[in-house]
Amino acid sequence: MREVIILRGPSGVGKSTWVKENCGKEVIVCSADHFWLKSTGITDCLHLFERGGYHWHNGEWHEYVFDPYKLSEAHAWCLRQFLCHIRDTMRRKNVTLVVDNTNIKTWQYEHYIQVATIAGLSVRIVEFRLETIAQLKEIAARNLHGVPVETVAKMCLDFEPDGRAEVVTIKQEA
């Protein structure tokens, strides 16, 4: 079955980890985060990961370089990537296409749902919700992009629940 999964939740909540644990091998991830990855051309240096700010993506190391002034551009880029992958997905069976963005407001992902529906793909919405201040502090500390706790807290306060969504409760680390 070809499927689109829309992930929703604040930075550091575990969306990317959830994809690795739940989506199998035939998965394509569209994320505005990928817009910020700049190639280093390095394919074998583990010390980059240990320094932080570097991510393994498509067979090489990339540096994460965020520019808040290009946020709209990043999301437009992500949507274009999604549209290209929708076209490619139509030729393949058993592919899961994941939109891995914060998607705090419902309007931020409705166009993905509309495109997927028109293409005849099933759509799942998966929300990650926090229940405690301790969880907020934990995800702010572990997010890969250095998003400040105040920004993560604002994401949680502004979050619009979607009645269509499957809810994932955050696992607190011991």
Phi, psi and omega per residue, in radians:
M1 nan 2.327 3.044
R2 -1.534 2.341 -3.004
E3 -2.520 2.607 2.996
V4 -1.990 2.284 3.078
I5 -2.031 2.166 3.082
I6 -1.751 2.064 3.104
L7 -1.675 2.498 -3.116
R8 -2.412 2.331 3.069
G9 2.761 2.791 -3.098
P10 -1.177 2.869 3.118
S11 -1.009 2.355 3.079
G12 1.528 0.010 -3.040
V13 -1.330 -0.300 3.101
G14 1.960 0.325 -3.127
K15 -1.060 -0.857 -3.119
S16 -1.133 -0.666 3.076
T17 -1.112 -0.722 3.123
W18 -1.027 -0.725 3.120
V19 -1.038 -0.835 -3.126
K20 -1.056 -0.629 -3.068
E21 -1.494 -0.337 -2.969
N22 -2.178 -0.129 -2.979
C23 -1.941 -0.041 3.071
G24 1.240 -2.857 -3.026
K25 -1.476 -0.640 -3.085
E26 -1.505 1.279 -3.130
V27 -2.327 2.434 3.038
I28 -2.111 2.226 -3.101
V29 -1.896 2.208 3.006
C30 -1.878 2.173 -3.101
S31 -2.580 2.373 3.042
A32 -1.073 -0.432 3.094
D33 -1.018 -0.571 -3.118
H34 -1.150 -0.438 3.101
F35 -1.061 -0.562 -3.060
W36 -1.513 -0.074 -3.116
L37 -1.452 2.109 3.133
K38 -1.914 2.204 -3.080
S39 -1.088 2.403 3.033
T40 -1.707 -0.283 -3.070
G41 1.360 0.062 -3.085
I42 -1.730 2.324 -3.094
T43 -2.032 -0.018 -3.005
D44 -2.481 0.230 -3.044
C45 -1.763 1.745 3.129
L46 -1.144 -0.452 -3.108
H47 -1.099 -0.378 3.081
L48 -1.117 -0.738 3.123
F49 -1.098 -0.715 -3.098
E50 -1.179 -0.458 3.111
R51 -1.352 -0.369 -3.117
G52 1.501 2.760 3.135
G53 1.437 -0.046 3.136
Y54 -2.047 2.566 -3.085
H55 -2.389 2.491 3.060
W56 -1.473 2.141 -3.099
H57 -2.636 2.219 3.105
N58 0.915 0.733 2.997
G59 1.456 0.199 3.064
E60 -2.706 2.918 3.139
W61 -1.457 2.410 3.091
H62 -2.222 2.578 3.027
E63 -1.665 2.411 3.115
Y64 -1.568 1.968 -3.089
V65 -2.139 1.681 -3.071
F66 -1.514 2.366 3.059
D67 -2.284 1.843 -3.065
P68 -1.046 -0.389 3.133
Y69 -1.301 -0.198 3.141
K70 -1.925 0.344 -3.089
L71 -1.081 -0.771 3.109
S72 -1.089 -0.708 3.113
E73 -1.091 -0.699 3.137
A74 -1.109 -0.726 -3.131
H75 -1.263 -0.596 3.047
A76 -1.138 -0.706 3.097
W77 -1.072 -0.764 3.140
C78 -1.067 -0.752 3.114
L79 -1.104 -0.718 3.089
R80 -1.072 -0.737 3.097
Q81 -1.045 -0.761 3.132
F82 -1.031 -0.811 -3.131
L83 -1.074 -0.726 3.085
C84 -1.102 -0.738 -3.135
H85 -1.216 -0.583 3.065
I86 -1.024 -0.829 3.127
R87 -1.019 -0.821 -3.138
D88 -1.151 -0.642 -3.109
T89 -1.131 -0.510 -3.118
M90 -1.097 -0.367 -3.128
R91 -1.602 -0.159 -3.050
R92 -2.122 2.583 3.079
K93 -1.748 2.803 3.048
N94 1.005 0.674 3.102
V95 -1.898 2.356 3.038
T96 -1.893 2.214 3.107
L97 -1.884 2.118 -3.052
V98 -1.964 2.328 2.984
V99 -1.782 1.911 -3.031
D100 -1.925 1.342 3.065
N101 -2.223 2.992 3.138
T102 -1.178 -0.678 3.076
N103 0.815 0.892 -3.077
I104 -1.129 -0.723 3.122
K105 -1.790 2.546 -3.093
T106 -1.095 -0.587 -3.135
W107 -1.089 -0.383 -3.078
Q108 -1.257 -0.256 -3.133
Y109 -2.267 0.004 -3.125
E110 -1.044 -0.642 -3.134
H111 -1.141 -0.549 3.077
Y112 -1.149 -0.725 3.133
I113 -1.124 -0.767 -3.132
Q114 -1.072 -0.788 3.140
V115 -1.113 -0.797 -3.138
A116 -1.079 -0.726 -3.139
T117 -1.121 -0.782 3.104
I118 -1.056 -0.643 3.140
A119 -1.346 -0.071 3.109
G120 1.418 0.339 3.132
L121 -1.649 2.559 3.052
S122 -1.337 2.636 -3.085
V123 -2.205 2.308 2.997
R124 -2.094 2.429 3.040
I125 -1.961 2.220 -3.123
V126 -2.123 2.064 -3.122
E127 -1.844 2.430 3.071
F128 -1.905 2.073 -3.085
R129 -2.085 2.519 3.088
L130 -1.694 2.617 3.130
E131 -2.060 -0.297 -3.050
T132 -2.416 2.783 3.042
I133 -1.113 -0.626 3.116
A134 -1.047 -0.695 3.099
Q135 -1.141 -0.678 3.098
L136 -1.045 -0.826 3.130
K137 -1.108 -0.673 -3.119
E138 -1.142 -0.825 -3.108
I139 -1.231 -0.572 3.084
A140 -1.123 -0.633 -3.141
A141 -1.268 -0.534 -3.038
R142 -1.742 -0.107 -3.102
N143 -1.098 2.491 -2.984
L144 -1.320 -0.222 -2.991
H145 -1.964 0.206 3.070
G146 1.194 0.514 3.118
V147 -1.226 2.192 -3.091
P148 -1.113 2.653 -3.114
V149 -1.005 -0.585 3.128
E150 -1.134 -0.668 3.127
T151 -1.220 -0.721 3.102
V152 -1.113 -0.719 3.114
A153 -1.078 -0.724 3.110
K154 -1.110 -0.694 3.083
M155 -1.021 -0.758 -3.130
C156 -1.144 -0.727 -3.142
L157 -1.187 -0.608 -3.105
D158 -1.492 -0.131 -3.037
F159 -1.055 2.236 3.073
E160 -1.791 1.887 3.105
P161 -1.060 2.598 3.140
D162 -2.071 2.063 -3.108
G163 -1.075 -0.290 3.126
R164 -1.465 -0.173 -2.940
A165 -1.501 2.645 2.903
E166 -1.464 2.371 -3.093
V167 -1.815 2.255 3.050
V168 -1.884 2.149 3.078
T169 -1.514 2.382 -3.084
I170 -1.170 2.332 3.050
K171 -1.494 2.166 3.102
Q172 -1.486 2.355 3.133
E173 -1.274 2.565 -3.104
A174 -1.282 nan nan
